[in-house]
Amino acid sequence: MRISALRSLFLTMVLSPVLLLVAPHAQAAEFKMGVVDPQSVLEKSKAGKRALETLKEYVGTRQKLLAKDEEDLRNYEKQLKEQAPKWTDVEKKEKEGQFRTKVQDFQKRAQEFNMELQKKQKELVDEYMKKISAATQAVAEKGGVSIVVDKGSEQTVKIVIYNKDTIDLTEQVIKEFDRTNK
């Protein structure tokens, strides 16, 4: 589950001008900024772990099906090679055509699985980003934080290069996320 680099770039482009506009006014009123790592919230929260586990189980089931199909193809190919000397040229061409069709069907199923998996991952990320945003907003409002920026992580694009630990709201957001998403 990776949060889109494009989204991170977009956030950077949107937040940079906002920060420039807010900075002069920050001196007049208290301005608190926080950072959060949504990837960590998804991976460390109870609801996020459950969702990731469900996705992992789904992937495992589909991979087992594909592995069985692949094994069946290999056995069919082996069987064809063993029986090929007994066939006429017409029979060989017919059997080879059938094998190619089976290979194409397998490739199509594998491609459909990958597209289905990408769709499920996107749906999961979209759904949980809404929930993470709500939890982040609750934490920020409770703590008087004016703006919260996506910190990023080693797996995603880092927007924040440095921050003090005191403004990292990730652990607080995980607790709020767990509280509201049982």
Helices and strands as residue ranges (DSSP letters): H 5-26, E 33-36, H 38-44, H 46-83, G 84-86, H 89-143, E 147-150, G 165-167, H 170-180
